[in-house]
Amino acid sequence: MDKIRALRYFKRVAEVNSFTLASEEFGVPPSSISRRLRDLESELGVELIKRTTRNVSTTELGSVYYHSIARALQIIDDADELLSQRRGTIEGRLHISSTVSYGEKVLFPVLQKFHHQYPDIILDLDYSEDPVVLGNDSVDIAVRAGHMPEERVIARRLSSDEFKLVATPERLLSLQAHYGKEILSVMDIESCPTLQYRNVRGALSWWASNGQNSEKIAIKPVFICNSGETLMAALLAHEGMALYPIWWVKNQLESGVLVEVPVEQKISSRQQAGQDIFILYQQAKYQIPKVKCCVDFILNTLSGEWVR
């Protein structure tokens, strides 16, 4: 029995819970996948996969075995790819995971430029807010908010976590005229029409900071949404003011479409700092040319542009 092949079959079946899907990816009949897994189970003396007429799933021992062999197979794949790419063209599939908003607004345009320079690299980009465990997951490069130190993982900052309270120039002028002042107070903000972002954990609170302490602001939102793009449309329609990360509204502020709302205290969607955007990768994988090229390209492109 080709044990390495059997392990690859088992790993993929455990991930997709389907002999059919795994067979399509490997280009072999489902019966071949099933037969090799039965041989593997026979050699190990344990049942790895539960087979019913409706579904396929790993047993308790199968789950433990999966997590043990997944990392080993990844090391073998990385070693093979390292040698092959050192002999010739930089190519292959590159798995990148990024938070949704930052991925769409900042990372994707950079990756488009990268693809034009390295057309033989297939970019497999996944948007997710879920934690990623490099080494256990198939991800080569991850982009996440917050410094998440892991063993053997390098974290390089891409962007500041600074938030800007913004509005259209027309909306700001009307608010300043209403309150009779140029610089608004926190109490003014609490009575202003605001646009509030909601993530999977709920609507994000607004916080006012004097540099040492932060206090929650009792805002009165006129619109709440889990889409930054939709909130931006409402913002540009002069419906209120909103909080956005600096990397989201940088271009709008530079063009004058939006302006920063002057406030006596700093306003943020976070009570504390420390949620900068980082690119994460394993030091061992950085030796693989396709990974190194992509990491370096992202860092060089964004260096000084988004980091504050």
C-alpha positions as CSV (number, residue, x, y, z in Angstrom):
1,M,0.0,0.0,0.0
2,D,1.2,3.5,-0.9
3,K,0.7,4.9,2.6
4,I,1.5,8.5,1.8
5,R,-1.2,8.4,-0.9
6,A,-3.7,6.8,1.5
7,L,-2.9,9.5,4.1
8,R,-3.6,12.2,1.6
9,Y,-6.9,10.5,0.7
10,F,-7.9,10.2,4.4
11,K,-6.9,13.8,5.1
12,R,-9.1,15.2,2.3
13,V,-12.1,12.9,3.1
14,A,-11.8,14.1,6.7
15,E,-11.9,17.7,5.5
16,V,-14.8,17.5,3.0
17,N,-16.7,14.6,4.6
18,S,-17.2,13.0,1.2
19,F,-15.6,10.2,-0.8
20,T,-17.2,11.8,-4.0
21,L,-15.7,15.2,-3.5
22,A,-12.3,13.8,-2.6
23,S,-12.3,11.5,-5.6
24,E,-13.1,14.5,-7.9
25,E,-10.1,16.4,-6.5
26,F,-7.7,13.5,-6.9
27,G,-9.2,12.3,-10.2
28,V,-9.9,8.7,-9.1
29,P,-13.1,6.8,-8.6
30,P,-14.7,7.0,-5.1
31,S,-14.3,3.2,-4.8
32,S,-10.5,3.7,-5.0
33,I,-10.6,6.3,-2.2
34,S,-12.7,4.0,0.0
35,R,-10.6,0.9,-0.7
36,R,-7.3,2.7,0.2
37,L,-8.8,4.0,3.4
38,R,-10.0,0.5,4.4
39,D,-6.5,-0.7,3.8
40,L,-5.2,2.1,6.0
41,E,-7.7,1.3,8.7
42,S,-6.7,-2.4,8.5
43,E,-3.0,-1.6,8.9
44,L,-3.7,0.7,11.9
45,G,-6.3,-1.6,13.5
46,V,-8.8,1.3,14.1
47,E,-11.8,2.7,12.3
48,L,-11.0,6.2,11.0
49,I,-14.1,7.0,9.0
50,K,-17.8,6.4,9.8
51,R,-19.6,5.4,6.7
52,T,-23.4,5.6,6.4
53,T,-25.8,5.8,3.5
54,R,-26.2,9.6,4.1
55,N,-22.8,10.9,5.2
56,V,-19.2,10.4,5.9
57,S,-17.4,11.6,9.1
58,T,-14.3,10.9,11.1
59,T,-14.5,8.8,14.2
60,E,-13.1,10.2,17.5
61,L,-9.8,8.4,16.8
62,G,-9.9,9.4,13.2
63,S,-10.1,13.1,14.2
64,V,-7.1,12.7,16.5
65,Y,-5.2,10.9,13.7
66,Y,-6.1,13.6,11.2
67,H,-4.6,16.4,13.3
68,S,-1.5,14.3,13.8
69,I,-0.9,13.6,10.1
70,A,-2.1,16.9,8.6
71,R,1.0,18.8,9.7
72,A,3.3,16.0,8.6
73,L,1.8,16.0,5.1
74,Q,2.1,19.8,4.9
75,I,5.8,19.6,5.8
76,I,6.3,17.0,3.0
77,D,4.4,19.2,0.5
78,D,6.4,22.3,1.5
79,A,9.7,20.4,1.2
80,D,8.8,19.1,-2.3
81,E,7.7,22.6,-3.4
82,L,10.8,24.2,-2.0
83,L,13.0,22.0,-4.1
84,S,10.9,22.2,-7.3
85,Q,10.7,26.0,-7.2
86,R,14.4,26.4,-6.6
87,R,14.9,24.5,-9.9
88,G,12.7,26.7,-12.1
89,T,9.7,29.0,-12.4
90,I,8.0,30.3,-9.4
91,E,4.5,28.8,-9.7
92,G,1.9,26.8,-7.8
93,R,-1.2,27.5,-5.7
94,L,-0.9,30.1,-2.9
95,H,-3.5,30.0,-0.1
96,I,-4.2,33.4,1.5
97,S,-6.7,34.1,4.2
98,S,-7.8,37.7,5.0
99,T,-10.4,39.5,7.0
100,V,-13.2,40.6,4.7
101,S,-13.1,44.4,4.6
102,Y,-9.4,44.7,4.6
103,G,-9.1,42.0,2.0
104,E,-11.5,43.7,-0.4
105,K,-10.4,47.3,0.2
106,V,-6.6,46.9,0.5
107,L,-5.2,43.4,-0.1
108,F,-7.0,42.4,-3.3
109,P,-5.7,45.4,-5.4
110,V,-2.2,44.5,-4.2
111,L,-2.7,40.9,-5.2
112,Q,-3.9,41.9,-8.6
113,K,-0.6,43.7,-9.2
114,F,1.3,40.6,-7.8
115,H,-0.6,38.3,-10.2
116,H,0.5,40.4,-13.2
117,Q,4.1,40.1,-12.1
118,Y,3.9,36.4,-11.2
119,P,1.2,34.9,-13.6
120,D,2.2,31.3,-12.9
121,I,1.1,31.6,-9.2
122,I,-2.5,30.6,-8.6
123,L,-3.9,32.8,-5.9
124,D,-6.5,31.1,-3.7
125,L,-7.9,33.9,-1.6
126,D,-10.4,33.2,1.2
127,Y,-12.2,35.9,3.2
128,S,-12.8,35.0,6.8
129,E,-13.0,36.5,10.3
130,D,-12.3,33.1,11.9
131,P,-9.0,32.5,13.7
132,V,-6.4,30.8,11.6
133,V,-3.8,28.3,12.9
134,L,-0.8,28.4,10.5
135,G,0.6,24.9,10.2
136,N,-2.6,23.1,10.9
137,D,-4.6,25.0,8.3
138,S,-3.7,24.9,4.6
139,V,-3.2,28.7,4.7
140,D,0.2,29.9,3.5
141,I,-0.3,33.6,4.4
142,A,-2.9,35.2,6.7
143,V,-4.0,38.8,7.3
144,R,-5.7,39.4,10.6
145,A,-6.4,42.2,13.0
146,G,-4.5,42.1,16.2
147,H,-1.1,40.7,17.0
148,M,-1.7,37.0,17.4
149,P,1.7,35.5,18.3
150,E,2.0,31.8,17.7
151,E,5.0,29.5,17.8
152,R,7.1,29.8,14.6
153,V,4.8,32.5,13.2
154,I,6.0,35.8,12.0
155,A,3.7,38.9,12.3
156,R,4.5,42.1,10.3
157,R,2.2,45.1,10.7
158,L,0.5,46.3,7.5
159,S,-1.9,49.0,8.8
160,S,-2.7,51.0,11.8
161,D,-5.9,50.4,13.8
162,E,-6.6,54.1,13.9
163,F,-10.2,55.1,13.4
164,K,-11.5,58.3,11.8
165,L,-14.9,59.9,12.5
166,V,-15.9,61.1,9.1
167,A,-18.8,62.8,7.3
168,T,-19.4,64.6,4.0
169,P,-18.3,68.3,4.0
170,E,-22.0,69.3,3.5
171,R,-23.1,67.2,6.5
172,L,-20.3,68.5,8.7
173,L,-21.1,72.2,7.9
174,S,-24.8,71.6,8.8
175,L,-23.8,70.1,12.1
176,Q,-21.4,72.9,12.9
177,A,-24.0,75.4,12.1
178,H,-26.6,73.6,14.2
179,Y,-24.4,73.5,17.3
180,G,-22.8,76.8,16.7
181,K,-19.2,75.6,17.0
182,E,-16.4,74.2,14.8
183,I,-15.2,71.5,17.2
184,L,-17.9,69.3,18.4
185,S,-18.1,67.8,22.0
186,V,-18.8,64.3,22.9
187,M,-22.3,65.4,24.1
188,D,-22.9,66.8,20.6
189,I,-21.9,63.5,19.0
190,E,-24.4,61.7,21.2
191,S,-27.2,63.7,19.7
192,C,-25.9,63.6,16.1
193,P,-27.3,61.2,13.4
194,T,-24.7,58.4,13.3
195,L,-24.2,55.3,11.1
196,Q,-23.2,52.2,13.1
197,Y,-21.4,49.1,11.9
198,R,-22.5,45.7,13.2
199,N,-20.3,42.6,13.1
200,V,-21.1,39.0,14.1
201,R,-20.9,39.9,17.8
202,G,-23.2,42.9,17.5
203,A,-23.2,46.6,16.8
204,L,-19.8,48.2,17.5
205,S,-19.8,50.7,20.4
206,W,-18.2,54.1,20.1
207,W,-15.6,55.2,22.6
208,A,-14.3,58.6,23.5
209,S,-10.7,58.8,24.8
210,N,-8.8,61.6,26.5
211,G,-5.5,59.7,26.0
212,Q,-5.7,57.8,29.3
213,N,-9.2,56.7,29.8
214,S,-12.0,55.7,27.5
215,E,-15.7,56.1,28.0
216,K,-18.6,54.6,26.0
217,I,-20.6,57.1,24.0
218,A,-24.4,56.8,24.0
219,I,-24.9,57.4,20.3
220,K,-28.3,57.4,18.6
221,P,-27.7,55.6,15.2
222,V,-30.1,56.3,12.4
223,F,-28.8,53.3,10.4
224,I,-27.1,50.1,11.5
225,C,-25.6,47.6,9.0
226,N,-23.1,44.8,8.8
227,S,-21.8,46.1,5.4
228,G,-19.1,48.7,5.3
229,E,-20.0,49.4,1.7
230,T,-23.6,50.0,2.4
231,L,-22.8,52.3,5.4
232,M,-20.5,54.2,3.0
233,A,-23.3,54.7,0.6
234,A,-25.5,56.1,3.4
235,L,-22.5,58.3,4.5
236,L,-22.0,59.7,1.0
237,A,-25.8,60.4,0.9
238,H,-25.2,62.8,3.9
239,E,-27.3,60.7,6.2
240,G,-24.9,61.0,9.2
241,M,-21.4,60.5,10.4
242,A,-19.5,57.2,10.8
243,L,-16.4,55.6,12.2
244,Y,-14.0,54.0,9.7
245,P,-10.5,52.6,9.9
246,I,-8.0,54.9,8.3
247,W,-7.1,52.4,5.6
248,W,-10.8,52.4,4.4
249,V,-11.3,56.1,4.0
250,K,-7.8,57.3,3.1
251,N,-8.6,57.9,-0.5
252,Q,-11.9,59.6,0.3
253,L,-10.2,62.0,2.8
254,E,-7.5,62.8,0.3
255,S,-10.0,63.6,-2.5
256,G,-12.2,65.7,-0.2
257,V,-15.3,63.5,-0.7
258,L,-15.2,63.0,3.1
259,V,-13.7,65.1,5.9
260,E,-12.7,64.2,9.4
261,V,-15.2,65.5,12.0
262,P,-13.3,67.7,14.6
263,V,-14.1,66.5,18.1
264,E,-12.7,67.5,21.5
265,Q,-11.8,63.9,22.2
266,K,-10.6,61.0,20.1
267,I,-13.4,58.7,19.0
268,S,-12.9,55.1,18.2
269,S,-14.8,51.8,17.7
270,R,-12.3,50.2,20.1
271,Q,-12.0,50.8,23.8
272,Q,-8.3,50.0,23.6
273,A,-5.7,50.1,20.8
274,G,-3.9,47.0,19.7
275,Q,-5.9,45.8,16.8
276,D,-3.5,46.7,14.0
277,I,-3.6,44.7,10.7
278,F,-0.9,42.1,10.5
279,I,0.4,39.7,7.8
280,L,1.1,36.3,9.3
281,Y,3.3,33.6,7.9
282,Q,5.5,30.8,9.1
283,Q,9.3,31.3,9.0
284,A,9.7,27.8,7.5
285,K,7.3,28.6,4.7
286,Y,9.0,31.9,4.0
287,Q,11.8,29.8,2.4
288,I,9.4,28.7,-0.3
289,P,9.9,31.2,-3.2
290,K,6.2,31.7,-4.0
291,V,5.5,32.5,-0.3
292,K,8.5,34.8,0.1
293,C,7.7,36.7,-3.2
294,C,4.1,37.3,-2.1
295,V,5.0,38.4,1.4
296,D,7.7,40.7,0.3
297,F,5.5,42.1,-2.5
298,I,2.7,42.9,0.0
299,L,5.0,44.5,2.5
300,N,6.9,46.5,-0.1
301,T,3.7,47.7,-1.7
302,L,2.0,48.7,1.5
303,S,5.1,50.0,3.3
304,G,4.5,53.6,4.3
305,E,1.2,53.8,2.5
306,W,-1.1,52.3,5.2
307,V,1.1,52.0,8.2
308,R,0.9,55.0,10.5
